[in-house]
Amino acid sequence: MTRPRILIVGGGFAGVECARRLERTLAPGEAEIALVAPFSYQLYLPLLPQVASGVLTPQSVAVSLRRGLRRTRIIPGGAIGVDGAAKVCVIRKITDEIVDETYDYIVLAPGSVTRTFDIPGLTEYGRGMKTLAEAAYVRDHVIAQLDLADAATDEAERVSRLQFIVVGGGYAGTETAACLQRITTAAAARYPRLDPKLIKWHLIDIAPKLMPELGDKLGADAMEVLQRRGIEISLGVSVAEAGPETVTLTDGRELPCRTLIWTAGVAASPLVATLDAETVRGRLAVTDRMTLPGFDGVFALGDAAAVPDVATGDGAICPPTAQHAQRQGKAVADNLTATLRGAPLRPYVHKDLGLVVDLGGKDAVSKPLGVELKGITAQAVARGYHLMALRTNVAKVRTVTNWLLNATAGDDFVRTGFQIRRPATLRDFEYTDSYLTPDQVREHTRAMTVRH
Ligand SMILES: Cc1cc2nc3c(=O)[nH]c(=O)nc-3n(C[C@H](O)[C@H](O)[C@H](O)COP(=O)(O)OP(=O)(O)OC[C@H]3O[C@@H](n4cnc5c(N)ncnc54)[C@H](O)[C@@H]3O)c2cc1C
């Protein structure tokens, strides 16, 4: 007898948790488990700003899939379309070969991509903070600006290379601006020809507040830390146009700048649009059991799905956080097990545990279980939380060792020459142009059926 096939799309917080839980709860005879993932690691995104700033090495936040998963078949590639009627997932392997995977149940957890708007020059000159390659690229790029400014003989060039703009006042943007500003300030000692006063960081957001989820007091504390360090914060403002050497803001200011880091929100993975299913703000509109109405055997979760927030109970959907994604992964695995065993499915209920924001060095703000903390205590909570959440002991040890080494020996500000001559764009880093349209998916599966 053939076993039911479960296909999980995405090896992130949600997908990996789901696979691990299924391996634990299902006997090998109960189902076949496969996972499609473009990379062989689960990226611990909350620590990505620390990779960009060189506090952590990329390996510390790239948690091996194969250390945690024993019997899941891992397919190296990305899903580029799903035909819910034929129960086929179209996959582009890392070799570019297109293969079809049939499934009985599919778990869609492809996460999200950087949300962009129709702003001239943004997709060419803006850099995201969503992938390991982007974080490594940004670090290299920032150090390259210091090297080039140091060598420049033209004052205008020096000024534009030493101004840095981060767009997005959520935790990703705030942590990125805070951590990177620290390295450029510390680097000034190694570049004695540079005037440290020329190094300027701007954090901008169209919203009236930074990280509103922190509440007024902690939000003000975070602002105070950033401003004390000289980061200029502009709220109610966005980018009107981005160019290679200038960024124009919506308030009319034209800043000479060659580094635009764009973290103004996320949009569900483009895979969602290949299904022709109902969405809520671009995320798949699932039930509180994380099933997709109108589609047989489809579950969706994490950043790609709009999961009703039953704990809040006011018709809200769960925010796109790692905390929710990981717990939803477990809940979907349990609902899949229940489906296979003919038991009832359960709704997803999780009360938010709070937020930690690492601003680099001894600075942090955090709100564990509603308790407001700042400074070194908040930093201890933030780092303790990350260590707990990193899945493997090897990753935990690597991270702690990196923190200790950075705190004692500082940074070498080494540039590796990554993509320096032909920088990739947001589209290249996040593969957003790889996907099929719903019609192309149907056409593809029809052609495959005829051929067989
Ligand atoms: C800089 C930054 C800092 C953050 N800090 C925090 C924080 O402090 N706390 C918090 O709770 N949340 C934080 N978040 C948000 C959190 O990381 C996300 O909400 C979480 O990763 C969502 O989990 P997911 O499993 O849905 O997606 P992801 O973890 O992004 O995983 C999706 C996976 O799917 C893969 N994938 C993508 N497309 C395809 C495809 N077509 N086929 C197959 N695989 C695919 C991706 O490579 C990835 O491995 C942060 C995010 C960022 C960017």
The ligand as a MOL file (V3000), in Angstrom:
LIG
                    3D

  0  0  0     0  0            999 V3000
M  V30 BEGIN CTAB
M  V30 COUNTS 53 58 0 0 0
M  V30 BEGIN ATOM
M  V30 1 C 15.4710 41.2480 9.8050 0
M  V30 2 C 14.2890 40.5400 10.4340 0
M  V30 3 C 14.1790 40.4800 11.8120 0
M  V30 4 C 13.0980 39.8170 12.3900 0
M  V30 5 N 13.0120 39.7590 13.7600 0
M  V30 6 C 11.9940 39.0790 14.3300 0
M  V30 7 C 11.8990 38.9580 15.7480 0
M  V30 8 O 12.7420 39.4900 16.4800 0
M  V30 9 N 10.8710 38.2430 16.2670 0
M  V30 10 C 9.9220 37.6290 15.4820 0
M  V30 11 O 9.0170 36.9540 16.0120 0
M  V30 12 N 9.9720 37.7380 14.1450 0
M  V30 13 C 10.9790 38.4410 13.5490 0
M  V30 14 N 11.0340 38.5630 12.1850 0
M  V30 15 C 9.9490 37.9790 11.3740 0
M  V30 16 C 10.1470 36.4700 11.2070 0
M  V30 17 O 11.4670 36.1890 10.8020 0
M  V30 18 C 9.1480 35.8910 10.2160 0
M  V30 19 O 7.8610 36.2320 10.6200 0
M  V30 20 C 9.2950 34.3790 10.1310 0
M  V30 21 O 10.5420 34.0510 9.5720 0
M  V30 22 C 8.1730 33.7570 9.3060 0
M  V30 23 O 8.3410 32.3810 9.2570 0
M  V30 24 P 7.9430 31.5660 7.9430 0
M  V30 25 O 8.2740 30.1460 8.2290 0
M  V30 26 O 6.5830 31.9210 7.5190 0
M  V30 27 O 8.9240 32.1600 6.8370 0
M  V30 28 P 10.5080 32.0470 6.7790 0
M  V30 29 O 11.0920 31.8040 8.0970 0
M  V30 30 O 10.9520 33.2350 6.0100 0
M  V30 31 O 10.7190 30.7490 5.9130 0
M  V30 32 C 10.2960 30.6310 4.5910 0
M  V30 33 C 11.2130 29.6300 3.9460 0
M  V30 34 O 10.6890 29.2760 2.6770 0
M  V30 35 C 11.6960 29.3190 1.7160 0
M  V30 36 N 11.0340 29.6150 0.4500 0
M  V30 37 C 10.6750 30.8200 -0.0470 0
M  V30 38 N 10.0670 30.6660 -1.2320 0
M  V30 39 C 10.0080 29.3410 -1.4540 0
M  V30 40 C 9.5140 28.5610 -2.5150 0
M  V30 41 N 8.9160 29.1160 -3.5640 0
M  V30 42 N 9.6460 27.2300 -2.4540 0
M  V30 43 C 10.2480 26.6440 -1.3910 0
M  V30 44 N 10.7480 27.3420 -0.3560 0
M  V30 45 C 10.6240 28.6670 -0.3960 0
M  V30 46 C 12.6460 30.3980 2.1820 0
M  V30 47 O 13.9310 30.2060 1.6580 0
M  V30 48 C 12.6070 30.1720 3.6840 0
M  V30 49 O 13.5450 29.2220 4.0700 0
M  V30 50 C 12.1090 39.2200 11.5750 0
M  V30 51 C 12.2260 39.2970 10.1940 0
M  V30 52 C 13.3020 39.9510 9.6150 0
M  V30 53 C 13.4060 40.0140 8.1220 0
M  V30 END ATOM
M  V30 BEGIN BOND
M  V30 1 1 1 2
M  V30 2 1 2 3
M  V30 3 2 2 52
M  V30 4 2 3 4
M  V30 5 1 4 5
M  V30 6 1 4 50
M  V30 7 2 5 6
M  V30 8 1 6 7
M  V30 9 1 6 13
M  V30 10 2 7 8
M  V30 11 1 7 9
M  V30 12 1 9 10
M  V30 13 2 10 11
M  V30 14 1 10 12
M  V30 15 2 12 13
M  V30 16 1 13 14
M  V30 17 1 14 15
M  V30 18 1 14 50
M  V30 19 1 15 16
M  V30 20 1 16 17
M  V30 21 1 16 18
M  V30 22 1 18 19
M  V30 23 1 18 20
M  V30 24 1 20 21
M  V30 25 1 20 22
M  V30 26 1 22 23
M  V30 27 1 23 24
M  V30 28 2 24 25
M  V30 29 1 24 26
M  V30 30 1 24 27
M  V30 31 1 27 28
M  V30 32 2 28 29
M  V30 33 1 28 30
M  V30 34 1 28 31
M  V30 35 1 31 32
M  V30 36 1 32 33
M  V30 37 1 33 34
M  V30 38 1 33 48
M  V30 39 1 34 35
M  V30 40 1 35 36
M  V30 41 1 35 46
M  V30 42 1 36 37
M  V30 43 1 36 45
M  V30 44 2 37 38
M  V30 45 1 38 39
M  V30 46 1 39 40
M  V30 47 2 39 45
M  V30 48 1 40 41
M  V30 49 2 40 42
M  V30 50 1 42 43
M  V30 51 2 43 44
M  V30 52 1 44 45
M  V30 53 1 46 47
M  V30 54 1 46 48
M  V30 55 1 48 49
M  V30 56 2 50 51
M  V30 57 1 51 52
M  V30 58 1 52 53
M  V30 END BOND
M  V30 END CTAB
M  END
